[in-house]
């Protein structure tokens, strides 16, 4: 996935789209989502039914479930993924195969 992409969620949440880079052409890039988070070289989408979070970080438009629901997620410029637990009592970092607590509680997390 290039880090210059622009992604959008349809108004009814039924699909994720990627802008072509010119004009008003958008390409389908995923199914239903509750919310999108982008940064670094990744794109996250939450499942609208259960809140699980999915990562798309490749050019093949393939989504991978990386965890359960969270209050919010962020991807840093260094492509580190952070998530705030639903209860907001812990901040976790994605280690590629598991989440590790790095702090908390917090109201929201942001990254640069």
C-alpha positions as CSV (number, residue, x, y, z in Angstrom):
1,X,0.0,0.0,0.0
2,X,1.4,3.4,-0.9
3,X,1.4,6.0,1.8
4,X,-0.1,8.6,-0.5
5,X,-3.4,6.8,-0.8
6,X,-6.7,8.4,-0.1
7,X,-9.4,6.1,1.2
8,X,-13.1,6.6,2.0
9,X,-15.9,4.8,3.6
10,X,-19.3,5.0,1.8
11,X,-21.9,7.1,3.7
12,X,-23.8,4.0,4.6
13,X,-20.7,2.1,5.7
14,X,-21.2,-0.6,3.1
15,X,-17.8,-0.4,1.4
16,X,-14.3,1.0,1.6
17,X,-12.9,2.8,-1.5
18,X,-9.5,4.0,-2.7
19,X,-9.1,7.2,-4.8
20,X,-7.4,6.6,-8.2
21,X,-5.3,9.7,-7.9
22,X,-7.0,11.7,-10.5
23,X,-10.5,12.9,-11.3
24,X,-13.3,11.4,-9.3
25,X,-12.5,7.7,-9.9
26,X,-12.7,5.5,-6.8
27,X,-11.9,1.8,-6.7
28,X,-13.6,-0.7,-4.3
29,X,-11.0,-1.6,-1.6
30,X,-13.0,-3.5,1.0
31,X,-16.4,-4.4,2.3
32,X,-18.5,-2.9,5.1
33,X,-16.6,-1.0,7.8
34,X,-17.5,0.8,11.0
35,X,-14.5,3.2,10.9
36,X,-11.2,3.7,9.0
37,X,-7.8,4.6,10.5
38,X,-4.8,5.3,8.3
39,X,-1.2,6.3,8.7
40,X,2.4,5.2,8.0
41,X,1.9,2.4,5.4
42,X,-1.2,0.9,6.7
43,X,-5.0,1.1,6.7
44,X,-7.2,-0.2,9.5
45,X,-10.9,-0.8,9.3
46,X,-13.3,-2.0,12.0
47,X,-16.0,-4.6,11.5
48,X,-19.3,-2.8,11.8
49,X,-21.0,-5.8,13.5
50,X,-18.5,-6.6,16.3
51,X,-15.8,-3.9,16.2
52,X,-12.9,-6.3,15.3
53,X,-10.0,-4.5,13.7
54,X,-8.5,-5.4,10.3
55,X,-5.2,-4.4,8.7
56,X,-4.5,-3.8,5.0
57,X,-0.9,-3.0,4.5
58,X,-0.1,-4.4,1.1
59,X,-0.8,-3.7,-2.6
60,X,-2.9,-6.8,-3.0
61,X,-5.9,-5.3,-1.2
62,X,-6.0,-8.1,1.4
63,X,-7.4,-7.6,4.9
64,X,-6.1,-9.4,7.9
65,X,-7.8,-9.5,11.3
66,X,-5.4,-8.3,14.0
67,X,-7.6,-8.0,17.0
68,X,-10.9,-7.3,18.7
69,X,-12.7,-4.0,19.2
70,X,-11.1,-0.9,20.6
71,X,-12.1,2.6,21.5
72,X,-9.8,3.9,18.8
73,X,-6.8,3.0,16.8
74,X,-3.8,4.9,15.3
75,X,-0.9,4.1,12.9
76,X,2.2,6.2,13.5
77,X,4.4,7.6,10.8
78,X,6.8,4.7,11.6
79,X,3.9,2.3,10.9
80,X,3.4,1.2,14.5
81,X,-0.2,0.4,15.3
82,X,-1.7,1.4,18.6
83,X,-5.1,0.6,20.0
84,X,-7.0,1.9,23.0
85,X,-9.1,-0.8,24.7
86,X,-12.9,-0.4,24.7
87,X,-12.9,0.5,28.4
88,X,-10.1,3.0,27.7
89,X,-8.0,1.6,30.6
90,X,-5.0,0.5,28.4
91,X,-3.0,1.5,25.3
92,X,-1.7,-1.4,23.3
93,X,0.8,-1.7,20.5
94,X,0.6,-4.4,17.8
95,X,3.7,-6.5,17.7
96,X,2.9,-8.3,14.4
97,X,1.3,-11.3,16.1
98,X,-0.1,-10.0,19.4
99,X,-0.9,-6.8,21.4
100,X,1.3,-5.6,24.2
101,X,0.2,-3.0,26.8
102,X,2.3,0.1,26.8
103,X,0.3,2.4,29.0
104,X,-3.1,3.8,29.9
105,X,-5.7,4.8,30.8
106,X,-6.5,7.4,28.2
107,X,-9.4,9.2,26.6
108,X,-8.0,8.9,23.0
109,X,-4.7,8.0,21.4
110,X,-3.0,9.9,18.5
111,X,0.4,9.4,16.8
112,X,2.8,11.3,14.6
